Amino acid sequence: MTDNACETCKGTGWICENHMDTPWGSGPGECECGAGCNCLCNPSGEVEWQAVYATTEPEEVKEWAH
């Protein structure tokens, strides 16, 4: 998806729409003051998805996210 060597987004593929030279997110060195927008290295706005399963039945949960 993204080039891990990208200096702008630090390989995340996403930057802050308010600070276009800062990676977007909630981690160290990332900005979350505005919405995220795709970096130039991620022109199609691709997202790396992880499997997410939801249930309203807590007894059915196999693994809790932390």
N, C-alpha and C positions, 0 to 999 in steps of 0.2 A: 504494500500500500504506500508507505512513505519511505523516504530516504532517511535512514537513521543518522546520516551525517548532516542533515539540515540544521543550520545554525539558528534559524529563525524559530522553528517550533520544537527544536531538540528531538526530532523524530516522532512527535505525537501526531502530526498532520493537521493540528488545530492551533489557531492563535486567537488572542483576545481582540474583539472587534474595535475596542477603544484604544488598545495599545498593540498595534500591528507588528511590533517587533518582540512581543512577549508570548510564550506558549500559553495556551488556555487550559485551565483545569484547577484542581485544588491541591496540587502537590507543591513541594518546595520549588521556588522560582517560577511558578505558574500563576497566572492572573485570572481571577474570576469576577472582576468588577462589571463585566458586560457579557454579552452573549459570545459564544465562540463562533469563529468563521474558519473556513478551510484555508490552510496555508498554500502558497504557490506550489509547494511540492506535492500537494494533494488536491489537484484541480477539480476532480469529480466529487470531492467531499465524502470519500469512502470512509466507512467506520469498521473497525475491527470489533465484531460482536462476540461476546461470550454467551454461552447458554444460560438463560435466565428462566427459571421456573417459579411460578407463584401459586400459592394455594391459600385458601381460607381455613384449611384444616391443619392446625399446628402439629397434630400427631402424624401427619403425612410427610413432614419435613425430614429429609434424609441428611441434609447438611445446612447448618445455619451460616450465613455470611457474617463477617465481622466488620 
